[in-house]
């Protein structure tokens, strides 16, 4: 059996051959498999490192049902999917993340291959540097590379020896690595930093801690 891939998605496209060319020639994927052949593919599997994006041909409801002839349940299911696709825009509400070793180098490469007006890669507070694009059918992708953060996105303290993509320090996470509740982080910041290190009295320390945390990505939505 073929080895599983960390990312494996199936997209229904208008023209498989054109999509194969786009993913191969513009995005740097390789064609691993196709059916029935490369000249007139109805299905193809494109690979980038150990990530797979499969492309399947759009069919009418009648064609989809015919493929499942003899299996009434499967035929009805496939016909329903085909009708839904005809009525709706592809990929609405879905963004597929694809990891690359160096997102800036990858951005430069796809730009050189002719993809113009792409947004520049941007470092995000959640530990990824990324940029987005759409394929020929409007499916949305974010290509990214995990990056090392300089400071905790919860309390602001320096992150030393942090793993790429790590957002929070050891004081802001529990034993499973999950972000602690706001009140716990607030208490730690109030006592550990503003009272012990800044010598502020309790009320002033808590006020300062709330104002400080409100500026950080993990807690911005809470306000002061």
Protein Blocks (a to p, Z undefined) as FASTA:
>chain_A
ZZddfbacddddfblmlmmmmmmmmnopacfbdcfbfklccbdcddehjaccdddddddf
klmmmmmgoiaklmmmmmmmmmmmmmpcehihiacddddfblmlmmmmmmmnopghiacd
dddfkopacdddddfkopacddddddddfbdfklopacehiaehiabdfklpcfkopacd
fklmmmmmmmmmmmmmnopafklmmmmmmmmmmmpmklmmnoZZ
